[in-house]
Amino acid sequence: MKNIGLTELAMGQDFSGVVHQVGSAVTLWSPGEHVMGIVPIDGNRPACAEFVVVSQYDIVTKPAAVSHAHAASCLEDALRAYTALVYQARLRPADTVFVPCGATGFGSVLVQLASHFGGKVITSAHSDDEKSYLESLKLDIVVLDCSGGTEPAKLKQIVMDETLQQGVDIIVDQANVKQPVGDSPDWEAPSSFWPMRLSSQVLAVGGRIVTQQASLQLEPAVSQRLLMKCGSLCFLLTQAWLLSSDRLGRYQHILLDVAEKLRDNVIRPNIHHTVPFSEVASALEQLQPALVGNIVVVMR
C-alpha cells in the first residue's frame, strides 16, 4: 500500500446492505437491491461506514433468506476457505483435511466447505464452547478435544493415528489464531501452537499446505521433508482476487457460489454477537481472545 502512496489503511472490508445510488455507467444494479461484497484494499475505502462506494463487479445479490449480519459475517471467510480448498489445495473427494482451531469464523467455514466437497475433516477444539459449537454443526467430522491443553507433539500423534499413519492430504494454517499453550493462561502466537515443522511431519505424500503466515521462514529440515514428500506450500490472500483485474470473472463466480451455499445452509455463519456502531469502542475494550465466532458491526 505504501508503494501507491497510502499512509493509512481503511479498516473493515466485508459488508452487506442496500444499494442507495448508482452511477450513470452502472448496468447491473438498481437502487433498493440487497447486495453483499468486499471492498478492495487498494481503494482505501472502509466498509465500516454509513455508505460504501464500490465497483459494480465487486458485489453480488444477497439471498433473501440470509440476513445482512449473516452475509457480512462470513463473506471474506468463505472466500478465503473457497480459495484455499478449491484453487490452492485442489481438494478432491476422500482427501483428508486438517483444520487446526475449527471453531473460529474462518475455521468453521473451512470445516463446512471441506465436508461439503467430500473431504474427511479433522479439526481441533480448545475449549468446551468450541467443542459444543463444532458438534452442533452435525457434520461427519473428527473433532480432537484439546480443551485440556494438549501439547502440539501429542496432537501430532493423534492426527497420525486418525489417518492410520498415512498423514493428511491438506492442512490449512489460519496463522492469525491465538491459542493457549499447555496449561499457561497466556496466549501465544499461532506458530507456538501448530508450527510448520509439525505440518510437514503429518503431511501425506503429495500433500498440500495452505498458510496465511506472511513472514514464514522454513527451517532446512522442514524444506527437506516437504521435498521428500513432494509437498506443496501455498500462501493465501483473498484480496489478491480484487487486486487482479484479469481475475474478476473467477472472483464473481466464487461470490455467486458462496451466496448460493449461504442460501442453501451449506455454509452456516458463526456469529458470536453483533455490536451497534456506537458501542464499538467499548466492545473492543471488553474483547476476549477465546471468542467462538465473529463479531459483526451493525451500522443502523
C-alpha positions in Angstrom: 0.0 0.0 0.0 2.9 2.4 0.7 4.1 1.9 -2.9 0.9 3.6 -4.2 1.2 6.5 -1.7 -1.1 5.3 1.1 -0.1 6.1 4.7 -3.3 4.9 6.3 -5.3 1.8 5.7 -9.1 1.7 6.0 -10.4 -1.0 8.3 -13.2 -3.4 7.5 -13.8 -4.7 4.0 -16.8 -7.1 4.3 -20.2 -5.6 4.0 -23.9 -6.3 3.3 -26.5 -3.6 2.6 -28.9 -2.0 0.2 -28.0 -0.1 -3.0 -28.7 3.6 -2.4 -27.5 5.2 -5.6 -25.8 4.0 -8.9 -23.5 5.8 -11.4 -24.5 6.6 -14.9 -22.4 3.7 -16.4 -23.8 1.0 -14.0 -25.9 -1.6 -15.7 -26.0 -4.5 -13.3 -27.7 -2.9 -10.2 -30.6 -0.6 -9.3 -31.4 1.3 -6.1 -33.1 -0.8 -3.5 -31.4 -4.1 -4.3 -29.9 -6.0 -1.4 -26.2 -6.9 -2.1 -23.1 -8.1 -0.3 -19.4 -7.8 -1.2 -15.9 -7.0 -0.2 -14.2 -3.6 -0.6 -10.8 -3.8 -2.3 -8.0 -2.6 0.0 -6.3 -0.5 -2.7 -9.3 1.8 -2.8 -8.7 2.6 0.8 -12.5 2.9 1.4 -13.8 1.4 4.6 -16.8 -0.9 4.7 -17.4 0.2 8.3 -19.4 3.3 7.2 -22.9 4.5 6.6 -22.3 4.4 2.8 -19.8 2.4 0.8 -18.7 3.1 -2.8 -17.7 0.0 -4.8 -17.4 -1.2 -8.3 -20.5 -2.9 -9.7 -18.3 -6.0 -10.3 -17.3 -6.4 -6.6 -20.8 -7.2 -5.3 -23.4 -9.9 -5.7 -27.1 -10.3 -4.8 -27.7 -11.2 -1.2 -30.1 -14.2 -0.9 -33.4 -13.0 0.6 -33.4 -15.8 3.2 -30.0 -14.6 4.6 -29.8 -11.7 7.0 -27.4 -8.8 6.4 -25.5 -9.7 9.6 -25.0 -13.3 8.5 -23.9 -12.3 5.0 -21.4 -9.8 6.2 -20.0 -12.0 8.9 -18.8 -14.8 6.7 -18.2 -13.4 3.2 -14.4 -13.0 3.4 -14.1 -16.2 5.5 -16.0 -18.1 2.8 -13.9 -16.5 0.0 -10.7 -17.5 1.8 -11.9 -21.0 2.5 -13.1 -21.5 -1.1 -9.8 -20.2 -2.4 -7.7 -22.4 -0.1 -9.7 -25.6 -0.7 -10.6 -25.3 -4.4 -7.9 -23.2 -6.1 -4.8 -23.9 -3.9 -5.2 -27.2 -2.2 -7.2 -28.7 -5.1 -9.5 -30.6 -2.7 -10.7 -34.0 -4.1 -13.4 -36.3 -2.6 -11.9 -38.5 0.1 -8.9 -36.2 0.7 -8.1 -35.8 4.4 -8.2 -32.2 5.6 -6.8 -31.0 8.9 -8.0 -27.6 10.1 -6.4 -26.6 13.5 -8.8 -24.5 15.5 -12.0 -25.2 13.6 -14.4 -23.1 15.7 -13.1 -19.7 14.5 -15.1 -17.8 11.9 -12.7 -18.8 9.2 -12.1 -22.3 10.6 -15.8 -23.1 10.8 -16.4 -22.2 7.1 -13.3 -24.3 6.2 -14.8 -27.3 8.1 -18.2 -26.9 6.5 -17.0 -26.4 2.9 -14.4 -29.2 3.1 -17.1 -31.6 4.4 -19.5 -30.5 1.7 -16.8 -31.1 -1.0 -16.4 -34.7 0.2 -13.2 -34.3 2.3 -12.6 -36.2 5.5 -12.2 -33.4 8.0 -10.1 -33.4 11.2 -10.2 -30.3 13.4 -9.3 -29.3 17.0 -11.4 -27.8 19.7 -9.6 -25.9 22.5 -12.5 -25.3 24.9 -15.8 -26.7 25.8 -17.6 -23.9 23.9 -15.6 -24.7 20.8 -16.3 -28.4 21.1 -20.0 -27.8 21.6 -20.1 -25.5 18.5 -18.4 -28.0 16.3 -20.6 -30.8 17.4 -23.7 -28.6 16.8 -22.8 -28.5 13.1 -23.8 -32.2 12.9 -21.2 -32.9 10.2 -19.3 -36.1 9.7 -16.0 -34.7 11.0 -13.4 -35.7 13.6 -13.1 -33.2 16.5 -10.0 -33.6 18.6 -10.6 -32.4 22.1 -7.7 -30.2 23.2 -9.5 -28.3 25.9 -7.1 -29.7 28.5 -4.2 -28.0 26.8 -2.9 -30.8 24.5 0.7 -30.2 23.5 1.4 -30.0 19.8 3.6 -33.1 19.7 0.8 -35.1 21.3 -1.7 -33.7 18.9 0.5 -34.6 16.0 0.4 -38.3 17.1 -3.4 -38.1 17.5 -3.7 -36.8 13.9 -1.4 -39.6 12.6 -3.5 -42.2 14.4 -6.6 -40.8 12.9 -5.1 -41.3 9.4 -3.7 -44.7 10.1 -0.2 -43.2 10.0 -0.7 -42.1 6.4 -0.8 -38.4 7.1 -3.2 -35.7 5.9 -3.6 -34.6 2.3 -4.4 -30.9 3.1 -3.5 -28.6 6.0 -4.9 -25.1 6.2 -2.9 -22.9 8.7 -5.1 -20.0 9.8 -2.0 -18.2 11.1 -4.0 -15.4 12.8 -5.5 -17.6 15.6 -4.1 -17.5 19.1 -4.5 -20.5 21.3 -3.3 -21.3 24.9 -0.2 -23.3 25.1 -0.4 -26.2 27.6 -1.8 -25.0 31.0 -0.4 -21.5 30.6 -3.0 -18.7 30.8 -1.0 -16.7 28.3 -2.0 -16.5 24.7 0.8 -17.3 22.3 1.3 -16.7 18.6 0.0 -19.5 16.3 3.5 -20.6 15.5 3.8 -21.8 19.1 0.7 -23.8 18.8 1.0 -25.5 15.4 4.3 -24.7 13.7 5.2 -25.5 10.1 7.5 -28.2 11.4 4.6 -30.2 12.7 2.6 -29.6 9.5 5.5 -31.1 7.5 5.6 -34.1 9.8 1.8 -35.0 9.5 1.6 -34.3 5.8 1.0 -37.2 3.4 2.9 -37.8 0.3 1.8 -35.3 -2.3 0.1 -33.2 0.4 -0.7 -29.5 0.3 -0.2 -26.9 3.0 -2.1 -23.5 2.7 -0.9 -20.8 5.1 -1.6 -17.1 5.8 1.7 -16.5 7.6 3.3 -13.6 5.8 6.7 -13.8 7.5 7.1 -17.6 7.2 10.7 -18.9 7.2 11.2 -22.6 6.7 13.9 -24.4 8.5 16.2 -26.5 6.2 14.9 -29.7 7.8 11.3 -28.7 7.1 12.1 -27.8 3.5 13.8 -31.1 3.0 10.9 -33.0 4.5 8.5 -31.3 2.1 10.8 -32.2 -0.8 10.9 -35.8 0.2 7.1 -35.9 0.3 6.6 -33.9 -2.9 4.6 -31.5 -0.7 3.3 -28.1 -1.8 3.1 -24.8 0.1 0.7 -22.1 -0.9 0.1 -18.6 0.5 -3.4 -17.3 1.0 -4.5 -13.7 0.5 -8.1 -13.2 -0.6 -7.6 -9.6 -1.6 -5.4 -10.9 -4.5 -8.7 -11.6 -6.4 -9.8 -8.0 -6.1 -6.4 -6.6 -6.9 -6.2 -8.6 -10.2 -8.4 -7.2 -12.9 -8.0 -10.2 -15.1 -9.4 -12.5 -12.4 -12.7 -10.6 -11.7 -14.7 -13.2 -13.6 -13.4 -16.0 -11.4 -13.9 -13.8 -8.3 -17.5 -13.2 -9.3 -18.1 -16.9 -9.8 -16.8 -17.6 -6.2 -19.0 -14.9 -4.7 -22.1 -16.3 -6.5 -21.3 -19.8 -5.3 -20.8 -18.6 -1.8 -24.2 -16.8 -1.9 -25.8 -19.9 -3.2 -24.3 -22.0 -0.4 -25.4 -19.4 2.2 -29.0 -19.7 0.8 -28.9 -23.5 1.0 -27.4 -23.6 4.5 -24.3 -25.4 3.3 -22.4 -22.5 5.0 -23.8 -21.5 8.4 -22.1 -18.3 9.6 -20.5 -18.5 13.1 -21.6 -15.2 14.8 -20.7 -14.7 18.4 -22.7 -11.4 18.7 -23.5 -8.2 16.9 -22.4 -4.7 18.1 -24.0 -1.3 17.2 -21.5 1.1 15.7 -22.0 3.5 18.6 -20.7 0.8 21.0 -17.7 -0.4 19.0 -15.1 1.4 21.3 -16.4 -0.2 24.5 -16.8 -3.6 22.8 -13.1 -3.6 21.8 -12.1 -2.9 25.4 -14.1 -5.9 26.5 -12.9 -8.2 23.7 -11.9 -11.7 24.8 -9.3 -13.7 22.9 -11.3 -17.0 23.2 -14.4 -16.0 21.4 -16.1 -18.7 19.3 -17.2 -17.0 16.1 -17.1 -13.5 14.6 -18.4 -10.1 15.9 -20.5 -8.1 13.4 -20.8 -4.3 13.5 -24.3 -3.1 12.7 -24.3 0.5 11.3 -28.0 1.2 11.7 
